[in-house]
Amino acid sequence: MSESEIKTEIKELIEVESDLNVLKKIRNILTEANELEPALKRKLISRALKAKEDAEKDRTFTKEEVEKRLEHIFKD
């Protein structure tokens, strides 16, 4: 989905949304995203892209592997 398509879809969803709390949350998310420091924003985007690439190349952990790692971390 392209940036333009996503923006159009978001605009349409916002247009039909009547719950004020949902609209406030959307506003807060977008406002906070725009306030992020550029360096932090680049870092977060970079991490997200790497995570996406890892997932696409099946470089992921099973549930059991995660549990084992967490046991080791919290055991010490």
Helices and strands as residue ranges (DSSP letters): H 3-16, H 20-35, H 38-56, H 63-75
